[in-house]
Amino acid sequence: MKKNILQFLTLCLAVLAIAFTACNKNDKSTSGGTAKLELRLTDAPGNYDAVYVDIQSVKINATTDSSNGWTDVPLIKPGVYNLLDFRNGIDTLLASVDIPAGKISQIRLVLGSNNSVVVDGVSYPLNTPSAQQSGLKLNLHADLTAGIVYRLWIDFDANKSVVATGSGKFNLKPVIRTYSEATGGTLQGTVLPPDAKATVMAINGTDTLYAVPSLLGFYRFAGVTAGSWNLYFVADTLTGYQNFNVGNVSVQTGVVTTVPTVTLIK
């Protein structure tokens, strides 16, 4: 009997040690961690056939240093975009990047020189002042929470941004507003023991998400639609561990929901 109790206590201590390590990893991944930022381009309607804008780079400032606190955001496809392709709620993804959680204060949009406007089927170059090519600063005050996915829109007003100067000449003086929005919430937690080699499914109606936990059992679903989700912890059939599920997990937009640690048994 004493031997069995000793073995049981030893097993409990081992599980607690693993859970403690996983919780530490969990804490590091949320406190002072990163947020996912999607940068999107959209447009208010304009009375032109096309408005082509040459977007070369974007920089973000998440510090109080307006001179040196800039971080480059790698664009998926730098180059020319027709603003009128993104009217009436349509947008396009410019970049998707992980950045330190915190406050974004400014965005700098760097334009190239290959800008033009099409009027009645005729293309005209858009004169772009050098100050705009070196970086057009846009003010934005957004707080980003670690583990949450955010969308940030650069919303051009094509009609106001193109200025006719006469004699078939046009200037580009961008009129832009920026705004951000949290995209769903985040579900995260830990499934033990690692030997179970579990995968995690989150299901809400016809929506199914999958996650493969880390070596210590940590998993995360980001950009999850707000609502009630069911989690299924499916062990590798060769390990002998039993599956488990947790129902009615509430997800809120802009909130990180941490599910209590799940320990599978044989």
Secondary structure, 3 states (H helix, E strand, C coil): CHHHHHHHHHHHHHHHHHHHHHHHHHHHHHCCCEEEEEEEEEEECCCCCEEEEEEEEEEEECCCCCCCCEEEECCCCCEEEEHHHHCCCCCEEEEEEEEECEEEEEEEEEECCCCEEEECCEEEEEECCHHHHHCEEEEEEEEECCCCEEEEEEEEEHHHHEEEEECCEEEECCCEEEEEEECCEEEEEEEECHHHCCEEEEEECCEEEEECCCCCCEEEEEEECCEEEEEEEECCCCCCCCCEEEEEEEECCCCEEECCCEECCC
